[in-house]
Amino acid sequence: MEIFLTLAEELHFGRTAERVGVSQSRVSQTIARLERRVGAKLFDRTSRQVTPTPIGEQLRDDLGPAWRGVEEAVARAMAAGRGITGSLRIGFSGAFTGHLLHSITEVFARSYPDVDVQIRQVQISDPYGPLRAGDVELQVTEPPLTEPDLTLGPVLVSQPRVLLMSSSHPFARRETVGVEDLAEATLLTVAGNVPAHWLDHHFPRQTPSGRPIPHGQAMTHWEDALSLVLAGKGVTPVAAAGAHYYSRPGLVFKPLDGAPRIDYAFVWPTGHETARLRAFVRAAMDRIRELGGPTRAVESLWGDPAPGP
């Protein structure tokens, strides 16, 4: 069942073997045995692609819910056996990562009903303070990370970087803005207990060619950026998903050509990786794969109501 359903999702024998942890020949043999048992082909294979047949699609749709129930039942038994209970406090920095974490928590709760997951926002002016104080045990935040007391985990979300500006800004009339154009704007920045290397990465002081980028007022909360931009005090780079969660009259989001993507990764205190934490990270990455991977996960949630700012 697991091999069949994984192949129906991946549509690739090699990736299926890697995910399930068996050889590619084992995948082929298992599918062949299953097709003999069913009495019909379940997949059409060519040298370029694998596609389910109508009977294969029917079996996939019928088996999927049953297999998820089996996985959840086993996970609950394992959780009880390993003592995965208690609370898990998780921090996030942006509305869309919070939305995604709540979606993951719903799935996680089916396998680990005895874990109370609490999710809270962490302010950009003190990105690692709650982790170090023990207020949260796990966090989703933007790399880079060079803190020796913190461990960087897998990337949950990856977003294109765009430039947020007021509708009255000269850049608002352009289709796109280049990184070199930032020399002609005032860039908002962040104040507080923020590592210098992190600021240099997200709020650079010069363009790739070496032109200075003027810096304007520093913000301590993400909501400050919205009001400052609306007041014409400057522009700021943000993740593209921000246009869905923070759009309002007077704000414009433009693609920022030449800028690196913004990743949002798990971070936790080094040496404090609990069974609860590991279980949540595993569940999260499984959910991300279901949603299409880090580059598509947030957009996949947009059929659900987005939380307020």
Buried (B, 14 or more C-beta within 10 A) or exposed (E): BBBBBBBBBBBBBEBBBBBBEBEBEBBBEBBEEBBEEEEEBBBEEEEEEBEBBEBBEEBBEEBBEEBBEEBBEEBBEBBEEEEBBEEBBBBBBBBBBBBBBBBBBEBBBBBBEEBEBEBEBBBBBBBBBBBBEEEBBBBBBBBBBEBEEBBBBEBBBBBBBBBBBBEEBEBBEBEEBBBBBBBEBBBBBBEBEBBEEBBEBBBBEEBEEEEEBEBBBBBBBBEBBBEBBBEBBBBBBBBBBBBBBBEEEEBBBBBBBBBEBBBBBBBBBEEBBBBBBBBBBBBBBBBBBEBEBBBEBBBBBEEEEBEEE
